[in-house]
Amino acid sequence: MIFTQIVTDSTAVADAADQSISVWELTLEGGPIMIPIGIMFVIAIYLFIERLLTINKANQDPGTFMNKVKELVLRGDVTAARMLCSQHNSPVARMIEKGISRIGSPLKTIEASIENVGRLEIFKLERNLTTLATIAGSAPMIGFLGTVIGMVRAFIAISQEEGSVSPKLLSSGIYTAMITTVAGLVVGIVAYLAYNYLISRVQKVVHKMEYTSIDFIDLLQEPR
């Protein structure tokens, strides 16, 4: 009796293993709607990595750089200060270089020049982040669309059945329809988290840019 029970349990486990579905098979079950969702996932990952590398490169500590700039400006060596700025590939360095090039002009003109460069640098840092936000919002919606289409197809198949409807037919149609919802939500959540993380990193860079520009303007106002 015990041996029979063991054999029965083993057979049930084997049947369950045979009926398991891989992730790729589930993706194929989702239908054509999975194609745009997959494309958006690839784009989201690419944009996240590309923007992260760019923002991290811009997020440099300006402390040592600004100390050297202050020393050169106070000595009156404006040319060397501009050369130092050109050797640093960062938003802060480009802002300060523009400010140094305007030395001798009214202070308001220098401030406006630095602010204009700062706006351009922020625009460069935030480039394509709107695309990431769009993916975060549209991927779940496309997934829901796929679910609705799948449910319509499932009910059409049920209506064409003669006699009693098989529970297997009903359940297979429903889980196929729900696959696109799951995929859309996964892509949307990943894109949403990536977007907010990148925005927080951009804000840190912007804070450093503002602090450095104020520090530079204070330097120009110091008595010589």
PECORFEN-V945752 format. One record per helix or strand of 3 or more residues. SS is the DSSP state (a for helix, b for strand). FROM is the first residue (numbers start at 1). TO is the last residue. If there is no record, write none. Layout:
ss->SS from->FROM to->TO
ss->SS from->FROM to->TO
This chain:
ss->a from->2 to->19
ss->a from->23 to->29
ss->a from->33 to->58
ss->a from->63 to->75
ss->a from->78 to->86
ss->a from->91 to->101
ss->a from->107 to->125
ss->a from->129 to->159
ss->a from->167 to->221
